[in-house]
């Protein structure tokens, strides 16, 4: 009696093979160095514009916010990039860089939401509430927006790391919050208040996203 020993092939698969589905890559977290370069580039732009404004004998200052002038309403988007002299710009440069970098470290999407929300809210408050025959310009409204965004973001997210950042930010820059009150002549508390409101709204919009 003879026996056969052999191998039985598996049924044909018709060319289809099951493989694991590709997983989307998580977005890379920004580094401190990259964030400094990113926000520092913005700050360099502010200084270039101020030098250009000096050359043009202050002509760029006209692109600030004029209250309740509908034709100039789009200038709420240009006012944060202009300053009334180098002393004004120097006062804003350090908080702009530090708070801007910390906001950028929250992620690019969060940065843009906080930035645009603060710019628009600051400009609208200045446009609606400023005294007649005034022009408002400067990055401080945006800075106040970044400040409040960083202060409340951790509390809204319940994230202890973000809460620690909030505490550190408050320790260094919390005194700025007095700027939302009409305490100093010639200072746009309206723009500061609007920026602060915009930062809080941005943090609320981005909570746990």
C-alpha positions as CSV (number, residue, x, y, z in Angstrom):
1,X,0.0,0.0,0.0
2,X,1.4,3.3,-0.9
3,X,0.9,6.5,0.9
4,X,1.3,10.1,-0.3
5,X,2.6,12.8,1.9
6,X,2.1,16.3,0.5
7,X,1.1,19.9,1.2
8,X,-2.4,21.2,0.6
9,X,-2.3,24.8,-0.6
10,X,-4.6,27.4,1.0
11,X,-7.6,28.6,-0.9
12,X,-6.9,31.4,-3.3
13,X,-7.2,34.9,-1.8
14,X,-8.1,36.5,-5.1
15,X,-5.3,39.0,-4.6
16,X,-6.8,40.6,-1.5
17,X,-4.7,40.8,1.7
18,X,-5.9,42.3,5.0
19,X,-3.5,44.8,6.4
20,X,-3.9,47.2,9.4
21,X,-5.3,50.5,8.5
22,X,-2.8,53.4,8.6
23,X,-3.0,55.6,11.6
24,X,-2.9,59.3,11.2
25,X,0.2,61.0,12.5
26,X,-0.3,63.2,15.6
27,X,0.6,66.8,14.8
28,X,4.1,67.7,16.0
29,X,4.3,69.9,19.0
30,X,6.2,73.1,18.4
31,X,9.6,73.5,20.0
32,X,10.6,76.5,22.0
33,X,13.2,77.4,19.5
34,X,10.8,77.3,16.5
35,X,8.3,79.3,18.5
36,X,10.8,82.0,19.3
37,X,11.8,82.2,15.6
38,X,8.1,82.4,14.6
39,X,7.0,85.1,17.0
40,X,10.4,86.8,16.8
41,X,9.7,87.2,13.0
42,X,6.5,89.0,13.8
43,X,8.3,91.3,16.2
44,X,10.9,92.1,13.6
45,X,8.1,93.1,11.3
46,X,6.7,95.5,13.9
47,X,10.1,97.2,14.1
48,X,10.5,97.4,10.4
49,X,7.1,99.0,10.1
50,X,8.0,101.5,12.8
51,X,11.2,102.5,11.0
52,X,9.2,102.8,7.8
53,X,6.7,105.0,9.7
54,X,9.5,107.2,10.8
55,X,10.7,107.6,7.2
56,X,7.2,108.4,6.1
57,X,6.8,111.0,8.9
58,X,4.1,109.1,10.7
59,X,1.9,108.4,7.7
60,X,1.3,104.8,8.8
61,X,-0.3,105.9,12.0
62,X,-3.4,106.8,10.0
63,X,-4.0,103.1,9.6
64,X,-5.0,102.8,13.3
65,X,-8.6,102.5,14.5
66,X,-10.8,105.6,14.2
67,X,-13.9,105.2,16.4
68,X,-17.2,104.6,14.7
69,X,-15.9,105.4,11.2
70,X,-17.4,102.6,9.1
71,X,-15.0,103.3,6.2
72,X,-12.1,102.6,8.5
73,X,-13.5,99.5,10.2
74,X,-11.1,97.2,8.3
75,X,-8.2,99.0,10.1
76,X,-8.9,96.9,13.2
77,X,-6.7,94.4,11.4
78,X,-3.8,96.8,10.8
79,X,-3.8,98.8,14.0
80,X,-2.0,96.0,16.1
81,X,1.1,96.2,13.8
82,X,1.6,100.0,14.2
83,X,2.9,102.1,17.1
84,X,3.2,105.7,18.0
85,X,7.0,105.9,18.2
86,X,9.8,103.6,19.3
87,X,9.1,104.1,23.1
88,X,5.6,102.7,22.5
89,X,7.0,99.7,20.6
90,X,9.8,99.0,23.1
91,X,7.2,98.8,25.9
92,X,5.3,96.2,24.0
93,X,8.2,94.1,22.7
94,X,9.1,91.9,25.7
95,X,5.5,90.9,26.6
96,X,4.8,90.4,22.9
97,X,7.7,88.0,22.5
98,X,7.2,86.1,25.8
99,X,3.4,85.7,25.7
100,X,3.4,85.1,21.9
101,X,5.9,82.3,22.3
102,X,3.9,80.7,25.1
103,X,0.7,80.9,23.0
104,X,2.5,79.4,20.0
105,X,3.6,76.5,22.1
106,X,-0.1,75.7,22.6
107,X,-0.2,74.7,18.9
108,X,-0.5,76.5,15.6
109,X,-4.3,76.3,15.5
110,X,-4.7,77.6,19.0
111,X,-2.2,80.4,18.2
112,X,-4.2,81.6,15.3
113,X,-7.6,81.4,17.1
114,X,-6.2,83.3,20.1
115,X,-4.4,85.8,17.9
116,X,-7.2,86.6,15.4
117,X,-9.8,86.6,18.2
118,X,-7.8,89.0,20.3
119,X,-7.1,91.3,17.3
120,X,-10.7,91.5,16.2
121,X,-12.1,91.9,19.7
122,X,-9.6,94.6,20.6
123,X,-10.2,96.5,17.4
124,X,-14.0,96.4,17.8
125,X,-13.9,97.6,21.4
126,X,-11.6,100.4,20.4
127,X,-13.9,101.3,17.4
128,X,-17.0,101.2,19.5
129,X,-15.9,102.8,22.7
130,X,-13.0,105.1,22.1
131,X,-13.4,108.9,22.4
132,X,-14.1,110.9,19.2
133,X,-11.2,112.3,17.2
134,X,-8.8,109.7,18.5
135,X,-6.7,107.0,16.7
136,X,-5.8,103.7,18.4
137,X,-2.8,101.6,17.4
138,X,-0.4,99.2,19.1
139,X,0.0,95.5,19.8
140,X,-1.1,95.8,23.5
141,X,-4.6,94.6,22.7
142,X,-3.2,91.5,21.2
143,X,-0.9,91.1,24.1
144,X,-3.8,91.3,26.6
145,X,-5.6,88.6,24.5
146,X,-2.6,86.3,24.7
147,X,-2.3,87.0,28.4
148,X,-5.9,86.1,29.3
149,X,-5.9,83.1,26.9
150,X,-2.9,81.7,28.8
151,X,-4.4,82.6,32.2
152,X,-7.8,80.8,31.7
153,X,-6.8,78.0,29.3
154,X,-5.5,75.6,31.9
155,X,-8.6,76.2,34.2
156,X,-11.0,75.5,31.3
157,X,-9.2,72.4,30.2
158,X,-8.5,71.1,33.8
159,X,-4.9,70.5,32.7
160,X,-2.4,70.8,35.6
161,X,0.5,71.6,33.3
162,X,-1.4,74.4,31.6
163,X,-2.5,75.6,35.1
164,X,1.1,75.9,36.2
165,X,1.8,77.9,33.0
166,X,-1.1,80.1,33.9
167,X,0.2,80.7,37.4
168,X,3.6,81.6,36.1
169,X,2.2,84.0,33.5
170,X,0.0,85.7,36.2
171,X,3.1,86.0,38.5
172,X,5.1,87.8,35.8
173,X,2.4,89.7,33.8
174,X,-0.7,89.8,36.0
175,X,-0.1,93.4,36.9
176,X,-0.9,94.3,33.3
177,X,-4.5,93.5,33.9
178,X,-5.0,96.9,35.5
179,X,-4.7,98.2,31.9
180,X,-8.3,97.2,31.2
181,X,-9.4,100.1,33.5
182,X,-9.4,103.7,32.5
183,X,-6.6,104.7,34.8
184,X,-4.0,106.4,32.5
185,X,-4.7,109.2,30.0
186,X,-3.7,108.4,26.4
187,X,-3.8,104.6,27.0
188,X,-6.5,102.6,25.2
189,X,-8.2,100.7,28.0
190,X,-10.9,99.9,25.5
191,X,-8.4,98.0,23.3
192,X,-6.9,96.3,26.3
193,X,-10.4,95.2,27.5
194,X,-11.4,94.0,24.1
195,X,-8.2,92.0,23.7
196,X,-8.7,90.4,27.1
197,X,-12.2,89.4,26.2
198,X,-11.0,88.0,22.9
199,X,-8.4,85.8,24.7
200,X,-11.0,84.4,27.1
201,X,-13.4,83.6,24.3
202,X,-10.6,81.9,22.3
203,X,-9.8,79.7,25.3
204,X,-13.4,78.9,25.7
205,X,-13.8,78.0,22.1
206,X,-10.7,75.8,22.2
207,X,-11.5,74.0,25.5
208,X,-10.6,70.3,25.3
209,X,-10.2,70.5,21.5
